[in-house]
């Protein structure tokens, strides 16, 4: 992610400082100021979404790696046990399956 990691918190901090001056008296904004505020909030929203997506992507990738590693380790342990002399683990035999084309009695049209 090439975005400044602190853009979101810096922007929110700037907004907080801006409104600090108006805590006691309140504030009335003209249309131009509202448009500017909305543009700034939109930029902050985009920064927040980008950070959320990055965190989500990293978490999902980490979970995927963990599950893959567990599956590989389990498969290796089973394969090692199957090949160990005296093991009571056996592979299931391959059972031939009857062919069917979906028609009763196996007859084709």
N, C-alpha and C positions, 0 to 999 in steps of 0.2 A: 504494500500500500504506500503510495508516494505522498499521500496527504500528510500535512502536519498533524501529528497525533494530538496535539494540544489545542487545535483550532476550535474544537467544541467548547472546552472548558474556558479558553481565553475569550471566546465570543460571549459566552454566558456571563463571565466575570465583567466584561465591558458593559453589557446590558444592565447588570446589577449596579455597577458604579454610576451609570447614567441616571437610573431611576432613584438612586439614593438621595440626590438633591431634592427630589419632589416628595419625599416621605411625609413631610408635615403639611405641605401646601397642596399636594395633588398636581396633576398635569393635564393639560388639554392639548391635543395634537391636531395640527392641520393635516389636510389630505396628503400633502407631500411628505410630511414626517411619518404618517401612518404607512405610506408606500415604502419608505426607507426602512422602517421597523419591520414590516412584513418581509422585505427582501432579505434583511439580516436574519430574521427567524427562519426563512426558507434555507439560507446557506447553512445555518446551524442544524436544521433538520437533516439536510443532506449529509453533513459531517457525522451526525449521530447515526444515521442509517448505515453509512459506510463502515463505521466502527462496529456496529452490531453485526453486520454481514461478515466482517473479518473475524470477529470473535466466534460467531456461529460456524463459519467455515473451519476454523482451527479446531474447535471442539468436535465437530463431526469427523474431521480427518483423524484426530487423535483416537476417537472411539473406534473408527474403522480400523486403524492400525492395531489397536489393542485386541479387537475381535479377530483380526487376521492372524496375529501372533499367537493367540490362544488356539485357534483352529489348526495352525501349522504345528504347534507344540503337541497338541492332542493327537493329531494324525501321526506324527513321528513316534510318539510314545506307543500308540497302538501297533504301528508297523514293527517297532522294535520288539514288542511283546509277542506278536504273531511269529516272528522269526526266531524267538528264543527257544532252544531245545527244552522240552518238557512243559511248554506253555499249554494252558487249557483253553486258550483263545483260538478259535478256528474261523476261517472265512466261510461265509455262506456259499453253498454250492450254486453253480449256475443252473437254473432250471429253464429248460426250453419252454417258451410260451407258444400256445397255439396261435396260428395266423387266423385273423378274421378280417373280412372286408366290410363288415357291418351288416351283412344280409343274413337272414335266418339260414341255419344249416350250412353257412359258409358258401352258399351258392352265389355266383355272380350273375348279373342280368344279361 
